[in-house]
Amino acid sequence: MQIATAVTCAVLLLAAMLPADAARAVQGNAASADPSIDAHKQAYGHFTKGRYAEAVIIWQELAAKGDAVAQNNLGLAYQNGKGVERDHELALKLFGLAAAGGRAAAKNNLARMYYRGQGTPRDLPIARQWYLEAAEQGHANAAKNVGVMMLNGEGGPGDPEAALNWFRIAAENNERRAFYYIGLMHTRGIVVERDWEKAVTWYRKGARKGEVSSLYMLASAYRAGRGVETDKPQAVRLLRQAAARGNYRAVTDLGDMFASGQGVRRNPAQAIFWYGLGASAGRDEDRQAMMRLLDSADPGAVKRAQRLRETFLTAISPRARARFLRVTS
């Protein structure tokens, strides 16, 4: 198999590289290491407290000895630039080592690298194969990922029935985005009959876990009365939650509702605020809607919209905030 050959080459290359690196890295810290503490727990302790370089030192030593867990964790460090300089090619090799050692999480990570084209040219068939191998070992995120590829016909023929099966397996293992995909298949009538009530059941499960697309679709159901009784205030609450997690469609819908007074009291300041978030994310439809409102808005509404924006961006996570600050000028 071509994949196995590539992994074997990576193993040989990295095996020649890591021991010397690890030895040099560990020399200055060996005396202070407590041999009674499990090395992995020690590394995780360092990592969770932000001492990434210290965690990397331990993982380098373990990885050089063939520890698949350490190889996978070290790959993540190189992939994300935590404690080391970001190096996607070395991350790919480390994931390959760990995958060759049977580590399901590494196979999932390796698949993602091939899917995104990080450290290697993008290769969807290889990504799909690694996701499938990890899923067959019981990795819930991989089950969801291979389901998505099968649903969309990426890296191989479309197979919605197999996709649904993998989504169900992932959902049974609490992979929260799998709930959204099962709901989506019921919404669109893919493999199963179109049924908004069943879709809402799945969206609600995802929403309870904070899954952003589930929150948005559940809000849409309440807004339109699909599968549930129409409840515009509930739709607004759910849309706010989705928006706080960075969902673009949620900010557009909130802008529409406050601009028109649909299910809420008309509020130009709120509408300008929500459309403004979409505009700063590069969404032209939101920018145009905001400009139309600004043409007729009083200065007080504009100031209120600015205060709403500042409060909102301060309260949400850095990751969600970054999604709304893509346009800086």
Secondary structure, DSSP 8 states (H G I E B T S, - for coil): -HHHHHHHHHHHHHHHHHHHHHHHHHHTTTTTS-TTS-HHHHHHHHHHTT-HHHHHHHHHHHHHTT-HHHHHHHHHHHHHTSSS---HHHHHHHHHHHHHTT-HHHHHHHHHHHHHTSSS---HHHHHHHHHHHHHTT-HHHHHHHHHHHHHT-SS---HHHHHHHHHHHHHTT-HHHHHHHHHHHHHTSSS---HHHHHHHHHHHHHTT-HHHHHHHHHHHHHTSSS---HHHHHHHHHHHHHTT-HHHHHHHHHHHHHTSSS---HHHHHHHHHHHHHTT-HHHHHHHHHHHHH--HHHHHHHHHHHHHHHHHS-HHHHHHT-S---
